[in-house]
């Protein structure tokens, strides 16, 4: 795990709200690895193509971010995580 990657506690809170993997016929790359790649790119501001290989293919990371932005997945995740936090106080 790299600096700035999701911690185990953060992942436990986030994981139930993610879409099921493999809906497009193939096996999806691990959500956690892809999300860590997205967070790395947002944090550093590097071009997608310069994403370190530990996050997998830059195209996969970019496409998942683009798809989830377009279909409202990120908004649903944010709403769900905020609701969970409100319930926990």
PDB file of N, CA, C and O in Angstrom:
ATOM      1  N   UNK A   1       0.852  -1.176   0.000  1.00  0.00           N
ATOM      2  CA  UNK A   1       0.000   0.000   0.000  1.00  0.00           C
ATOM      3  C   UNK A   1       0.894   1.235   0.000  1.00  0.00           C
ATOM      4  O   UNK A   1       1.815   1.353   0.808  1.00  0.00           O
ATOM      5  N   UNK A   2       0.608   2.138  -0.909  1.00  0.00           N
ATOM      6  CA  UNK A   2       1.384   3.363  -1.009  1.00  0.00           C
ATOM      7  C   UNK A   2       0.804   4.477  -0.150  1.00  0.00           C
ATOM      8  O   UNK A   2      -0.338   4.407   0.303  1.00  0.00           O
ATOM      9  N   UNK A   3       1.606   5.489   0.058  1.00  0.00           N
ATOM     10  CA  UNK A   3       1.136   6.649   0.814  1.00  0.00           C
ATOM     11  C   UNK A   3      -0.031   7.282   0.060  1.00  0.00           C
ATOM     12  O   UNK A   3       0.070   7.530  -1.142  1.00  0.00           O
ATOM     13  N   UNK A   4      -1.120   7.540   0.748  1.00  0.00           N
ATOM     14  CA  UNK A   4      -2.289   8.139   0.119  1.00  0.00           C
ATOM     15  C   UNK A   4      -3.299   7.129  -0.392  1.00  0.00           C
ATOM     16  O   UNK A   4      -4.398   7.508  -0.797  1.00  0.00           O
ATOM     17  N   UNK A   5      -2.942   5.824  -0.380  1.00  0.00           N
ATOM     18  CA  UNK A   5      -3.899   4.795  -0.788  1.00  0.00           C
ATOM     19  C   UNK A   5      -4.965   4.620   0.288  1.00  0.00           C
ATOM     20  O   UNK A   5      -4.772   5.012   1.438  1.00  0.00           O
ATOM     21  N   UNK A   6      -6.078   4.032  -0.096  1.00  0.00           N
ATOM     22  CA  UNK A   6      -7.146   3.769   0.856  1.00  0.00           C
ATOM     23  C   UNK A   6      -6.655   2.855   1.972  1.00  0.00           C
ATOM     24  O   UNK A   6      -6.011   1.840   1.707  1.00  0.00           O
ATOM     25  N   UNK A   7      -6.958   3.210   3.213  1.00  0.00           N
ATOM     26  CA  UNK A   7      -6.633   2.331   4.332  1.00  0.00           C
ATOM     27  C   UNK A   7      -7.655   1.202   4.375  1.00  0.00           C
ATOM     28  O   UNK A   7      -8.678   1.263   3.693  1.00  0.00           O
ATOM     29  N   UNK A   8      -7.388   0.186   5.162  1.00  0.00           N
ATOM     30  CA  UNK A   8      -8.329  -0.924   5.294  1.00  0.00           C
ATOM     31  C   UNK A   8      -9.658  -0.441   5.867  1.00  0.00           C
ATOM     32  O   UNK A   8     -10.717  -0.895   5.435  1.00  0.00           O
ATOM     33  N   UNK A   9      -9.614   0.469   6.829  1.00  0.00           N
ATOM     34  CA  UNK A   9     -10.847   0.999   7.425  1.00  0.00           C
ATOM     35  C   UNK A   9     -11.656   1.789   6.399  1.00  0.00           C
ATOM     36  O   UNK A   9     -12.880   1.665   6.351  1.00  0.00           O
ATOM     37  N   UNK A  10     -10.989   2.597   5.579  1.00  0.00           N
ATOM     38  CA  UNK A  10     -11.678   3.354   4.533  1.00  0.00           C
ATOM     39  C   UNK A  10     -12.287   2.413   3.502  1.00  0.00           C
ATOM     40  O   UNK A  10     -13.403   2.631   3.029  1.00  0.00           O
ATOM     41  N   UNK A  11     -11.546   1.367   3.158  1.00  0.00           N
ATOM     42  CA  UNK A  11     -12.026   0.411   2.168  1.00  0.00           C
ATOM     43  C   UNK A  11     -13.267  -0.318   2.677  1.00  0.00           C
ATOM     44  O   UNK A  11     -14.208  -0.537   1.913  1.00  0.00           O
ATOM     45  N   UNK A  12     -13.283  -0.694   3.947  1.00  0.00           N
ATOM     46  CA  UNK A  12     -14.439  -1.388   4.529  1.00  0.00           C
ATOM     47  C   UNK A  12     -15.685  -0.513   4.435  1.00  0.00           C
ATOM     48  O   UNK A  12     -16.777  -1.021   4.183  1.00  0.00           O
ATOM     49  N   UNK A  13     -15.537   0.789   4.635  1.00  0.00           N
ATOM     50  CA  UNK A  13     -16.678   1.704   4.534  1.00  0.00           C
ATOM     51  C   UNK A  13     -17.124   1.941   3.102  1.00  0.00           C
ATOM     52  O   UNK A  13     -18.309   2.156   2.846  1.00  0.00           O
ATOM     53  N   UNK A  14     -16.194   1.905   2.181  1.00  0.00           N
ATOM     54  CA  UNK A  14     -16.487   2.221   0.781  1.00  0.00           C
ATOM     55  C   UNK A  14     -16.985   1.013  -0.013  1.00  0.00           C
ATOM     56  O   UNK A  14     -17.873   1.154  -0.855  1.00  0.00           O
ATOM     57  N   UNK A  15     -16.439  -0.143   0.239  1.00  0.00           N
ATOM     58  CA  UNK A  15     -16.682  -1.335  -0.578  1.00  0.00           C
ATOM     59  C   UNK A  15     -18.149  -1.705  -0.774  1.00  0.00           C
ATOM     60  O   UNK A  15     -18.521  -2.048  -1.896  1.00  0.00           O
ATOM     61  N   UNK A  16     -19.008  -1.656   0.249  1.00  0.00           N
ATOM     62  CA  UNK A  16     -20.401  -2.063   0.032  1.00  0.00           C
ATOM     63  C   UNK A  16     -21.168  -1.187  -0.964  1.00  0.00           C
ATOM     64  O   UNK A  16     -22.214  -1.596  -1.468  1.00  0.00           O
ATOM     65  N   UNK A  17     -20.662  -0.007  -1.243  1.00  0.00           N
ATOM     66  CA  UNK A  17     -21.376   0.936  -2.103  1.00  0.00           C
ATOM     67  C   UNK A  17     -20.895   0.913  -3.558  1.00  0.00           C
ATOM     68  O   UNK A  17     -21.405   1.660  -4.393  1.00  0.00           O
ATOM     69  N   UNK A  18     -19.928   0.069  -3.856  1.00  0.00           N
ATOM     70  CA  UNK A  18     -19.369   0.005  -5.209  1.00  0.00           C
ATOM     71  C   UNK A  18     -20.193  -0.919  -6.093  1.00  0.00           C
ATOM     72  O   UNK A  18     -20.813  -1.860  -5.598  1.00  0.00           O
ATOM     73  N   UNK A  19     -20.204  -0.659  -7.389  1.00  0.00           N
ATOM     74  CA  UNK A  19     -20.918  -1.547  -8.313  1.00  0.00           C
ATOM     75  C   UNK A  19     -20.296  -2.947  -8.296  1.00  0.00           C
ATOM     76  O   UNK A  19     -19.107  -3.107  -8.020  1.00  0.00           O
ATOM     77  N   UNK A  20     -21.117  -3.954  -8.594  1.00  0.00           N
ATOM     78  CA  UNK A  20     -20.578  -5.313  -8.678  1.00  0.00           C
ATOM     79  C   UNK A  20     -19.622  -5.411  -9.851  1.00  0.00           C
ATOM     80  O   UNK A  20     -19.884  -4.862 -10.921  1.00  0.00           O
ATOM     81  N   UNK A  21     -18.514  -6.108  -9.653  1.00  0.00           N
ATOM     82  CA  UNK A  21     -17.550  -6.241 -10.757  1.00  0.00           C
ATOM     83  C   UNK A  21     -18.033  -7.213 -11.820  1.00  0.00           C
ATOM     84  O   UNK A  21     -18.847  -8.096 -11.547  1.00  0.00           O
ATOM     85  N   UNK A  22     -17.528  -7.043 -13.024  1.00  0.00           N
ATOM     86  CA  UNK A  22     -17.750  -7.999 -14.091  1.00  0.00           C
ATOM     87  C   UNK A  22     -19.048  -7.865 -14.856  1.00  0.00           C
ATOM     88  O   UNK A  22     -19.489  -8.842 -15.461  1.00  0.00           O
ATOM     89  N   UNK A  23     -19.675  -6.717 -14.859  1.00  0.00           N
ATOM     90  CA  UNK A  23     -20.947  -6.550 -15.533  1.00  0.00           C
ATOM     91  C   UNK A  23     -20.802  -6.458 -17.049  1.00  0.00           C
ATOM     92  O   UNK A  23     -21.797  -6.595 -17.760  1.00  0.00           O
ATOM     93  N   UNK A  24     -19.615  -6.236 -17.557  1.00  0.00           N
ATOM     94  CA  UNK A  24     -19.425  -6.027 -18.987  1.00  0.00           C
ATOM     95  C   UNK A  24     -18.869  -7.256 -19.688  1.00  0.00           C
ATOM     96  O   UNK A  24     -18.251  -7.127 -20.745  1.00  0.00           O
ATOM     97  N   UNK A  25     -19.068  -8.431 -19.134  1.00  0.00           N
ATOM     98  CA  UNK A  25     -18.641  -9.649 -19.808  1.00  0.00           C
ATOM     99  C   UNK A  25     -17.269 -10.135 -19.401  1.00  0.00           C
ATOM    100  O   UNK A  25     -17.035 -11.343 -19.376  1.00  0.00           O
ATOM    101  N   UNK A  26     -16.365  -9.249 -19.083  1.00  0.00           N
ATOM    102  CA  UNK A  26     -15.032  -9.648 -18.664  1.00  0.00           C
ATOM    103  C   UNK A  26     -14.850  -9.465 -17.175  1.00  0.00           C
ATOM    104  O   UNK A  26     -15.735  -8.960 -16.483  1.00  0.00           O
ATOM    105  N   UNK A  27     -13.697  -9.879 -16.690  1.00  0.00           N
ATOM    106  CA  UNK A  27     -13.407  -9.714 -15.272  1.00  0.00           C
ATOM    107  C   UNK A  27     -12.795  -8.335 -15.072  1.00  0.00           C
ATOM    108  O   UNK A  27     -11.815  -7.988 -15.732  1.00  0.00           O
ATOM    109  N   UNK A  28     -13.364  -7.553 -14.170  1.00  0.00           N
ATOM    110  CA  UNK A  28     -12.856  -6.203 -13.902  1.00  0.00           C
ATOM    111  C   UNK A  28     -11.612  -6.264 -13.049  1.00  0.00           C
ATOM    112  O   UNK A  28     -11.439  -7.178 -12.243  1.00  0.00           O
ATOM    113  N   UNK A  29     -10.738  -5.274 -13.234  1.00  0.00           N
ATOM    114  CA  UNK A  29      -9.621  -5.112 -12.307  1.00  0.00           C
ATOM    115  C   UNK A  29     -10.200  -4.761 -10.944  1.00  0.00           C
ATOM    116  O   UNK A  29     -11.299  -4.217 -10.836  1.00  0.00           O
ATOM    117  N   UNK A  30      -9.453  -5.078  -9.932  1.00  0.00           N
ATOM    118  CA  UNK A  30      -9.856  -4.825  -8.555  1.00  0.00           C
ATOM    119  C   UNK A  30     -10.250  -3.354  -8.360  1.00  0.00           C
ATOM    120  O   UNK A  30      -9.495  -2.448  -8.713  1.00  0.00           O
ATOM    121  N   UNK A  31     -11.439  -3.131  -7.796  1.00  0.00           N
ATOM    122  CA  UNK A  31     -11.912  -1.758  -7.569  1.00  0.00           C
ATOM    123  C   UNK A  31     -10.937  -0.964  -6.698  1.00  0.00           C
ATOM    124  O   UNK A  31     -10.680   0.211  -6.959  1.00  0.00           O
ATOM    125  N   UNK A  32     -10.402  -1.604  -5.672  1.00  0.00           N
ATOM    126  CA  UNK A  32      -9.527  -0.879  -4.743  1.00  0.00           C
ATOM    127  C   UNK A  32      -8.289  -0.352  -5.466  1.00  0.00           C
ATOM    128  O   UNK A  32      -7.900   0.798  -5.265  1.00  0.00           O
ATOM    129  N   UNK A  33      -7.675  -1.170  -6.292  1.00  0.00           N
ATOM    130  CA  UNK A  33      -6.492  -0.748  -7.040  1.00  0.00           C
ATOM    131  C   UNK A  33      -6.818   0.401  -7.988  1.00  0.00           C
ATOM    132  O   UNK A  33      -6.058   1.364  -8.094  1.00  0.00           O
ATOM    133  N   UNK A  34      -7.947   0.295  -8.671  1.00  0.00           N
ATOM    134  CA  UNK A  34      -8.348   1.338  -9.616  1.00  0.00           C
ATOM    135  C   UNK A  34      -8.664   2.639  -8.882  1.00  0.00           C
ATOM    136  O   UNK A  34      -8.254   3.714  -9.321  1.00  0.00           O
ATOM    137  N   UNK A  35      -9.386   2.549  -7.774  1.00  0.00           N
ATOM    138  CA  UNK A  35      -9.714   3.763  -7.003  1.00  0.00           C
ATOM    139  C   UNK A  35      -8.440   4.399  -6.466  1.00  0.00           C
ATOM    140  O   UNK A  35      -8.312   5.624  -6.476  1.00  0.00           O
ATOM    141  N   UNK A  36      -7.499   3.590  -5.999  1.00  0.00           N
ATOM    142  CA  UNK A  36      -6.224   4.150  -5.543  1.00  0.00           C
ATOM    143  C   UNK A  36      -5.508   4.859  -6.695  1.00  0.00           C
ATOM    144  O   UNK A  36      -4.872   5.891  -6.476  1.00  0.00           O
ATOM    145  N   UNK A  37      -5.600   4.329  -7.908  1.00  0.00           N
ATOM    146  CA  UNK A  37      -5.021   4.990  -9.077  1.00  0.00           C
ATOM    147  C   UNK A  37      -5.691   6.317  -9.366  1.00  0.00           C
ATOM    148  O   UNK A  37      -5.024   7.301  -9.687  1.00  0.00           O
ATOM    149  N   UNK A  38      -7.012   6.346  -9.253  1.00  0.00           N
ATOM    150  CA  UNK A  38      -7.759   7.599  -9.467  1.00  0.00           C
ATOM    151  C   UNK A  38      -7.348   8.628  -8.419  1.00  0.00           C
ATOM    152  O   UNK A  38      -7.093   9.787  -8.746  1.00  0.00           O
ATOM    153  N   UNK A  39      -7.286   8.203  -7.159  1.00  0.00           N
ATOM    154  CA  UNK A  39      -6.899   9.119  -6.081  1.00  0.00           C
ATOM    155  C   UNK A  39      -5.474   9.643  -6.282  1.00  0.00           C
ATOM    156  O   UNK A  39      -5.200  10.817  -6.032  1.00  0.00           O
ATOM    157  N   UNK A  40      -4.566   8.767  -6.736  1.00  0.00           N
ATOM    158  CA  UNK A  40      -3.196   9.176  -7.001  1.00  0.00           C
ATOM    159  C   UNK A  40      -3.153  10.255  -8.081  1.00  0.00           C
ATOM    160  O   UNK A  40      -2.456  11.261  -7.949  1.00  0.00           O
ATOM    161  N   UNK A  41      -3.900  10.028  -9.131  1.00  0.00           N
ATOM    162  CA  UNK A  41      -3.919  10.982 -10.239  1.00  0.00           C
ATOM    163  C   UNK A  41      -4.513  12.325  -9.807  1.00  0.00           C
ATOM    164  O   UNK A  41      -3.999  13.381 -10.176  1.00  0.00           O
ATOM    165  N   UNK A  42      -5.593  12.282  -9.027  1.00  0.00           N
ATOM    166  CA  UNK A  42      -6.222  13.515  -8.544  1.00  0.00           C
ATOM    167  C   UNK A  42      -5.270  14.262  -7.605  1.00  0.00           C
ATOM    168  O   UNK A  42      -5.148  15.485  -7.663  1.00  0.00           O
ATOM    169  N   UNK A  43      -4.601  13.498  -6.740  1.00  0.00           N
ATOM    170  CA  UNK A  43      -3.694  14.093  -5.758  1.00  0.00           C
ATOM    171  C   UNK A  43      -2.468  14.724  -6.414  1.00  0.00           C
ATOM    172  O   UNK A  43      -2.020  15.791  -5.994  1.00  0.00           O
ATOM    173  N   UNK A  44      -1.922  14.070  -7.445  1.00  0.00           N
ATOM    174  CA  UNK A  44      -0.669  14.544  -8.043  1.00  0.00           C
ATOM    175  C   UNK A  44      -0.863  15.434  -9.263  1.00  0.00           C
ATOM    176  O   UNK A  44      -0.008  16.265  -9.567  1.00  0.00           O
ATOM    177  N   UNK A  45      -1.985  15.264  -9.966  1.00  0.00           N
ATOM    178  CA  UNK A  45      -2.237  16.053 -11.164  1.00  0.00           C
ATOM    179  C   UNK A  45      -1.490  15.571 -12.395  1.00  0.00           C
ATOM    180  O   UNK A  45      -1.418  16.294 -13.389  1.00  0.00           O
ATOM    181  N   UNK A  46      -0.935  14.377 -12.353  1.00  0.00           N
ATOM    182  CA  UNK A  46      -0.204  13.853 -13.508  1.00  0.00           C
ATOM    183  C   UNK A  46      -1.166  13.497 -14.634  1.00  0.00           C
ATOM    184  O   UNK A  46      -2.355  13.292 -14.388  1.00  0.00           O
ATOM    185  N   UNK A  47      -0.670  13.420 -15.860  1.00  0.00           N
ATOM    186  CA  UNK A  47      -1.515  12.923 -16.952  1.00  0.00           C
ATOM    187  C   UNK A  47      -1.856  11.449 -16.713  1.00  0.00           C
ATOM    188  O   UNK A  47      -1.084  10.716 -16.095  1.00  0.00           O
ATOM    189  N   UNK A  48      -3.016  11.028 -17.208  1.00  0.00           N
ATOM    190  CA  UNK A  48      -3.447   9.640 -17.032  1.00  0.00           C
ATOM    191  C   UNK A  48      -2.375   8.662 -17.514  1.00  0.00           C
ATOM    192  O   UNK A  48      -2.124   7.647 -16.864  1.00  0.00           O
ATOM    193  N   UNK A  49      -1.750   8.961 -18.638  1.00  0.00           N
ATOM    194  CA  UNK A  49      -0.753   8.052 -19.225  1.00  0.00           C
ATOM    195  C   UNK A  49       0.480   7.873 -18.355  1.00  0.00           C
ATOM    196  O   UNK A  49       1.228   6.913 -18.543  1.00  0.00           O
ATOM    197  N   UNK A  50       0.709   8.770 -17.411  1.00  0.00           N
ATOM    198  CA  UNK A  50       1.879   8.672 -16.533  1.00  0.00           C
ATOM    199  C   UNK A  50       1.572   7.975 -15.218  1.00  0.00           C
ATOM    200  O   UNK A  50       2.410   7.962 -14.316  1.00  0.00           O
ATOM    201  N   UNK A  51       0.400   7.403 -15.097  1.00  0.00           N
ATOM    202  CA  UNK A  51       0.020   6.693 -13.873  1.00  0.00           C
ATOM    203  C   UNK A  51       0.966   5.515 -13.647  1.00  0.00           C
ATOM    204  O   UNK A  51       1.205   4.744 -14.576  1.00  0.00           O
ATOM    205  N   UNK A  52       1.512   5.351 -12.432  1.00  0.00           N
ATOM    206  CA  UNK A  52       2.415   4.225 -12.164  1.00  0.00           C
ATOM    207  C   UNK A  52       1.749   2.873 -12.446  1.00  0.00           C
ATOM    208  O   UNK A  52       0.542   2.709 -12.267  1.00  0.00           O
ATOM    209  N   UNK A  53       2.556   1.922 -12.886  1.00  0.00           N
ATOM    210  CA  UNK A  53       2.055   0.604 -13.268  1.00  0.00           C
ATOM    211  C   UNK A  53       1.394  -0.154 -12.123  1.00  0.00           C
ATOM    212  O   UNK A  53       0.601  -1.062 -12.376  1.00  0.00           O
ATOM    213  N   UNK A  54       1.696   0.189 -10.875  1.00  0.00           N
ATOM    214  CA  UNK A  54       1.099  -0.546  -9.742  1.00  0.00           C
ATOM    215  C   UNK A  54      -0.419  -0.398  -9.692  1.00  0.00           C
ATOM    216  O   UNK A  54      -1.092  -1.161  -8.999  1.00  0.00           O
ATOM    217  N   UNK A  55      -0.963   0.577 -10.422  1.00  0.00           N
ATOM    218  CA  UNK A  55      -2.410   0.767 -10.472  1.00  0.00           C
ATOM    219  C   UNK A  55      -3.040   0.052 -11.660  1.00  0.00           C
ATOM    220  O   UNK A  55      -4.250   0.148 -11.870  1.00  0.00           O
ATOM    221  N   UNK A  56      -2.247  -0.652 -12.426  1.00  0.00           N
ATOM    222  CA  UNK A  56      -2.752  -1.338 -13.610  1.00  0.00           C
ATOM    223  C   UNK A  56      -2.683  -0.414 -14.812  1.00  0.00           C
ATOM    224  O   UNK A  56      -2.000   0.610 -14.792  1.00  0.00           O
ATOM    225  N   UNK A  57      -3.395  -0.789 -15.848  1.00  0.00           N
ATOM    226  CA  UNK A  57      -3.406  -0.010 -17.077  1.00  0.00           C
ATOM    227  C   UNK A  57      -4.022   1.368 -16.833  1.00  0.00           C
ATOM    228  O   UNK A  57      -5.080   1.489 -16.216  1.00  0.00           O
ATOM    229  N   UNK A  58      -3.350   2.391 -17.323  1.00  0.00           N
ATOM    230  CA  UNK A  58      -3.886   3.742 -17.141  1.00  0.00           C
ATOM    231  C   UNK A  58      -5.244   3.872 -17.825  1.00  0.00           C
ATOM    232  O   UNK A  58      -6.113   4.609 -17.360  1.00  0.00           O
ATOM    233  N   UNK A  59      -5.420   3.145 -18.942  1.00  0.00           N
ATOM    234  CA  UNK A  59      -6.694   3.206 -19.663  1.00  0.00           C
ATOM    235  C   UNK A  59      -7.837   2.653 -18.818  1.00  0.00           C
ATOM    236  O   UNK A  59      -8.940   3.198 -18.830  1.00  0.00           O
ATOM    237  N   UNK A  60      -7.577   1.582 -18.091  1.00  0.00           N
ATOM    238  CA  UNK A  60      -8.594   0.993 -17.220  1.00  0.00           C
ATOM    239  C   UNK A  60      -8.994   1.972 -16.135  1.00  0.00           C
ATOM    240  O   UNK A  60     -10.179   2.172 -15.870  1.00  0.00           O
ATOM    241  N   UNK A  61      -7.998   2.581 -15.509  1.00  0.00           N
ATOM    242  CA  UNK A  61      -8.261   3.541 -14.429  1.00  0.00           C
ATOM    243  C   UNK A  61      -9.047   4.734 -14.978  1.00  0.00           C
ATOM    244  O   UNK A  61     -10.035   5.162 -14.380  1.00  0.00           O
ATOM    245  N   UNK A  62      -8.605   5.263 -16.111  1.00  0.00           N
ATOM    246  CA  UNK A  62      -9.283   6.401 -16.731  1.00  0.00           C
ATOM    247  C   UNK A  62     -10.722   6.047 -17.114  1.00  0.00           C
ATOM    248  O   UNK A  62     -11.649   6.805 -16.826  1.00  0.00           O
ATOM    249  N   UNK A  63     -10.906   4.899 -17.760  1.00  0.00           N
ATOM    250  CA  UNK A  63     -12.243   4.520 -18.224  1.00  0.00           C
ATOM    251  C   UNK A  63     -13.212   4.308 -17.062  1.00  0.00           C
ATOM    252  O   UNK A  63     -14.372   4.712 -17.145  1.00  0.00           O
ATOM    253  N   UNK A  64     -12.755   3.687 -15.991  1.00  0.00           N
ATOM    254  CA  UNK A  64     -13.638   3.482 -14.848  1.00  0.00           C
ATOM    255  C   UNK A  64     -14.013   4.820 -14.229  1.00  0.00           C
ATOM    256  O   UNK A  64     -15.170   5.034 -13.865  1.00  0.00           O
ATOM    257  N   UNK A  65     -13.040   5.722 -14.105  1.00  0.00           N
ATOM    258  CA  UNK A  65     -13.335   7.055 -13.559  1.00  0.00           C
ATOM    259  C   UNK A  65     -14.333   7.792 -14.454  1.00  0.00           C
ATOM    260  O   UNK A  65     -15.292   8.391 -13.968  1.00  0.00           O
ATOM    261  N   UNK A  66     -14.095   7.740 -15.763  1.00  0.00           N
ATOM    262  CA  UNK A  66     -14.987   8.421 -16.706  1.00  0.00           C
ATOM    263  C   UNK A  66     -16.384   7.825 -16.665  1.00  0.00           C
ATOM    264  O   UNK A  66     -17.374   8.556 -16.626  1.00  0.00           O
ATOM    265  N   UNK A  67     -16.468   6.501 -16.674  1.00  0.00           N
ATOM    266  CA  UNK A  67     -17.769   5.823 -16.669  1.00  0.00           C
ATOM    267  C   UNK A  67     -18.539   6.127 -15.384  1.00  0.00           C
ATOM    268  O   UNK A  67     -19.730   6.432 -15.427  1.00  0.00           O
ATOM    269  N   UNK A  68     -17.860   6.043 -14.252  1.00  0.00           N
ATOM    270  CA  UNK A  68     -18.534   6.299 -12.977  1.00  0.00           C
ATOM    271  C   UNK A  68     -18.915   7.770 -12.819  1.00  0.00           C
ATOM    272  O   UNK A  68     -19.891   8.078 -12.136  1.00  0.00           O
ATOM    273  N   UNK A  69     -18.175   8.670 -13.429  1.00  0.00           N
ATOM    274  CA  UNK A  69     -18.542  10.086 -13.401  1.00  0.00           C
ATOM    275  C   UNK A  69     -19.785  10.319 -14.254  1.00  0.00           C
ATOM    276  O   UNK A  69     -20.683  11.061 -13.855  1.00  0.00           O
ATOM    277  N   UNK A  70     -19.839   9.699 -15.409  1.00  0.00           N
ATOM    278  CA  UNK A  70     -20.951   9.902 -16.341  1.00  0.00           C
ATOM    279  C   UNK A  70     -22.247   9.270 -15.859  1.00  0.00           C
ATOM    280  O   UNK A  70     -23.319   9.843 -16.052  1.00  0.00           O
ATOM    281  N   UNK A  71     -22.167   8.095 -15.234  1.00  0.00           N
ATOM    282  CA  UNK A  71     -23.407   7.401 -14.855  1.00  0.00           C
ATOM    283  C   UNK A  71     -23.879   7.699 -13.430  1.00  0.00           C
ATOM    284  O   UNK A  71     -24.869   7.128 -12.975  1.00  0.00           O
ATOM    285  N   UNK A  72     -23.173   8.593 -12.723  1.00  0.00           N
ATOM    286  CA  UNK A  72     -23.613   8.994 -11.390  1.00  0.00           C
ATOM    287  C   UNK A  72     -23.153   8.089 -10.261  1.00  0.00           C
ATOM    288  O   UNK A  72     -23.592   8.251  -9.123  1.00  0.00           O
ATOM    289  N   UNK A  73     -22.273   7.134 -10.557  1.00  0.00           N
ATOM    290  CA  UNK A  73     -21.799   6.217  -9.515  1.00  0.00           C
ATOM    291  C   UNK A  73     -21.073   6.966  -8.408  1.00  0.00           C
ATOM    292  O   UNK A  73     -21.302   6.691  -7.230  1.00  0.00           O
ATOM    293  N   UNK A  74     -20.201   7.909  -8.760  1.00  0.00           N
ATOM    294  CA  UNK A  74     -19.479   8.660  -7.727  1.00  0.00           C
ATOM    295  C   UNK A  74     -20.447   9.421  -6.825  1.00  0.00           C
ATOM    296  O   UNK A  74     -20.245   9.479  -5.612  1.00  0.00           O
ATOM    297  N   UNK A  75     -21.494  10.004  -7.405  1.00  0.00           N
ATOM    298  CA  UNK A  75     -22.481  10.736  -6.599  1.00  0.00           C
ATOM    299  C   UNK A  75     -23.208   9.801  -5.642  1.00  0.00           C
ATOM    300  O   UNK A  75     -23.428  10.149  -4.482  1.00  0.00           O
ATOM    301  N   UNK A  76     -23.584   8.607  -6.123  1.00  0.00           N
ATOM    302  CA  UNK A  76     -24.263   7.633  -5.267  1.00  0.00           C
ATOM    303  C   UNK A  76     -23.352   7.146  -4.136  1.00  0.00           C
ATOM    304  O   UNK A  76     -23.795   6.973  -3.001  1.00  0.00           O
ATOM    305  N   UNK A  77     -22.083   6.931  -4.459  1.00  0.00           N
ATOM    306  CA  UNK A  77     -21.129   6.494  -3.435  1.00  0.00           C
ATOM    307  C   UNK A  77     -20.982   7.564  -2.365  1.00  0.00           C
ATOM    308  O   UNK A  77     -21.005   7.260  -1.172  1.00  0.00           O
ATOM    309  N   UNK A  78     -20.830   8.819  -2.785  1.00  0.00           N
ATOM    310  CA  UNK A  78     -20.686   9.919  -1.831  1.00  0.00           C
ATOM    311  C   UNK A  78     -21.907  10.026  -0.926  1.00  0.00           C
ATOM    312  O   UNK A  78     -21.768  10.165   0.289  1.00  0.00           O
ATOM    313  N   UNK A  79     -23.093   9.963  -1.505  1.00  0.00           N
ATOM    314  CA  UNK A  79     -24.328  10.052  -0.727  1.00  0.00           C
ATOM    315  C   UNK A  79     -24.419   8.907   0.283  1.00  0.00           C
ATOM    316  O   UNK A  79     -24.787   9.126   1.437  1.00  0.00           O
ATOM    317  N   UNK A  80     -24.088   7.697  -0.144  1.00  0.00           N
ATOM    318  CA  UNK A  80     -24.170   6.534   0.735  1.00  0.00           C
ATOM    319  C   UNK A  80     -23.153   6.616   1.875  1.00  0.00           C
ATOM    320  O   UNK A  80     -23.486   6.321   3.022  1.00  0.00           O
ATOM    321  N   UNK A  81     -21.926   7.012   1.568  1.00  0.00           N
ATOM    322  CA  UNK A  81     -20.896   7.115   2.600  1.00  0.00           C
ATOM    323  C   UNK A  81     -21.255   8.226   3.594  1.00  0.00           C
ATOM    324  O   UNK A  81     -21.039   8.069   4.796  1.00  0.00           O
ATOM    325  N   UNK A  82     -21.793   9.331   3.110  1.00  0.00           N
ATOM    326  CA  UNK A  82     -22.221  10.413   4.006  1.00  0.00           C
ATOM    327  C   UNK A  82     -23.370   9.945   4.904  1.00  0.00           C
ATOM    328  O   UNK A  82     -23.403  10.276   6.089  1.00  0.00           O
ATOM    329  N   UNK A  83     -24.293   9.191   4.356  1.00  0.00           N
ATOM    330  CA  UNK A  83     -25.401   8.668   5.160  1.00  0.00           C
ATOM    331  C   UNK A  83     -24.879   7.714   6.230  1.00  0.00           C
ATOM    332  O   UNK A  83     -25.342   7.751   7.370  1.00  0.00           O
ATOM    333  N   UNK A  84     -23.933   6.872   5.879  1.00  0.00           N
ATOM    334  CA  UNK A  84     -23.327   5.965   6.863  1.00  0.00           C
ATOM    335  C   UNK A  84     -22.645   6.746   7.978  1.00  0.00           C
ATOM    336  O   UNK A  84     -22.756   6.392   9.152  1.00  0.00           O
ATOM    337  N   UNK A  85     -21.940   7.809   7.605  1.00  0.00           N
ATOM    338  CA  UNK A  85     -21.241   8.636   8.599  1.00  0.00           C
ATOM    339  C   UNK A  85     -22.245   9.343   9.515  1.00  0.00           C
ATOM    340  O   UNK A  85     -22.009   9.473  10.716  1.00  0.00           O
ATOM    341  N   UNK A  86     -23.361   9.797   8.944  1.00  0.00           N
ATOM    342  CA  UNK A  86     -24.392  10.444   9.752  1.00  0.00           C
ATOM    343  C   UNK A  86     -24.995   9.465  10.763  1.00  0.00           C
ATOM    344  O   UNK A  86     -25.261   9.838  11.906  1.00  0.00           O
ATOM    345  N   UNK A  87     -25.207   8.238  10.352  1.00  0.00           N
ATOM    346  CA  UNK A  87     -25.750   7.219  11.255  1.00  0.00           C
ATOM    347  C   UNK A  87     -24.769   6.894  12.387  1.00  0.00           C
ATOM    348  O   UNK A  87     -25.171   6.626  13.519  1.00  0.00           O
ATOM    349  N   UNK A  88     -23.483   6.927  12.056  1.00  0.00           N
ATOM    350  CA  UNK A  88     -22.458   6.629  13.065  1.00  0.00           C
ATOM    351  C   UNK A  88     -22.215   7.813  14.003  1.00  0.00           C
ATOM    352  O   UNK A  88     -21.581   7.665  15.047  1.00  0.00           O
ATOM    353  N   UNK A  89     -22.720   8.977  13.626  1.00  0.00           N
ATOM    354  CA  UNK A  89     -22.567  10.166  14.468  1.00  0.00           C
ATOM    355  C   UNK A  89     -21.323  10.895  14.116  1.00  0.00           C
ATOM    356  O   UNK A  89     -21.020  11.926  14.718  1.00  0.00           O
TER     357      UNK A  89
END
